[in-house]
Amino acid sequence: MSDAAEQIAENIVENANKEDIIFARSSKIDNMMQLIYEQRVTIDDIDEAVMQTAKDERKKYLLYFSNELASYLTAKLAKVRASGYRSMPKKATEKENKKSKSEKFLEQRKRKQQEKEAKEKKGEGTIEKIGLKDIGKELQEQKEQAEALEEKRKEQQDIVQEEQAKHIAAYQMIFGLHAYVIEVTVSDNTEELRELVKKIGNSEITSRQVALDKLSRHPQAKYAVDALLACLSDRNIIIPVLGALNSVGEKRTIKPLINIIKEYPTANDIVFRGPAISAIGETVKQMNEKAKSSGIKYIYTISSNPKFEKTLRVLIRILTKDISNNKIRSKYFTPHCFKWMTMVTDKIIEIKKKKVKVGFVNVSMQTDFSKELKEFSDLLKKSG
């Protein structure tokens, strides 16, 4: 076993009997992610270490590494952007500016000399003696400064390119790990599916989009849910990802899809929010078909949780605007979707009313939120 694999295995063994996955968040994790980022720890090292664990534990550890690496890359990218790489001058413009500075300087000196000569002829002053050696020296200094700046800029560009290469390699490893999760947890032949999952980590967006499109139609797509959820933060591919999630019908996709609706609330964001709404509707429908009303019950369980009330208020306001728009309503909301949304909303109205005791009788009084829910329910019934 390699040194890297031994280090990973030690961390896994140390925490094998704990509820917390692998090791608590600390500098130890960051160090491990840095080793992966620097390509000093490979997917083979992780594979070798994870294979030392029980078979039913392997998925947990592999997903842990892929999720931690994704978080590390997000933080790393934010740090790189903040460091000013994006504000570096454009190559061509900067080069032209540096070249033209010496020319502008020479023209300026010539113009000043001509003006003073003209004044001297009229008796308005004396010529400032400017030797050609002085001009040449200043031009040489300007040239050297421009060359030094160009060299520094190239060094910065090399650093950026090196970081980009590391980022691409680490991103590919994330989906390599997701492919490996499928390999160690699914007994069926999944070679084609695993190749598609690996291609999601490709550096070319077109290749990733094609892979996601094929994945959405793949009969084993449900095994790739973890890989798909890992893509939701990438705006470049989020639309085909949502299309793929629409077809899998997995319960655990609902909460991340709800978060997409919250994260993209504006009118222009409907290109992201709309497919998420459709995917939730299709998932609930498939869950209901597998087990009677299981999708509706799950949505109700989420929505009736007091901790979810703030999110629910936000969702209602967003969805009210969407449903009121004929074009959006017809494109993203199915009759089945209106049906279960109405059922869930009506149930929540009752639990959001204020219970007041009048004499020996408990009376349910309307609250501001229950009124808001009632208005939303009426809109659903009218629109569906």
Helices and strands as residue ranges (DSSP letters): H 3-14, H 27-37, H 43-50, H 55-82, G 85-87, H 91-121, H 132-185, H 191-199, H 205-216, G 221-224, H 225-229, H 238-248, G 251-253, H 254-263, G 267-269, H 270-290, H 294-303, G 306-308, H 309-324, H 326-332, H 335-352, E 354-358, E 361-365, H 368-383
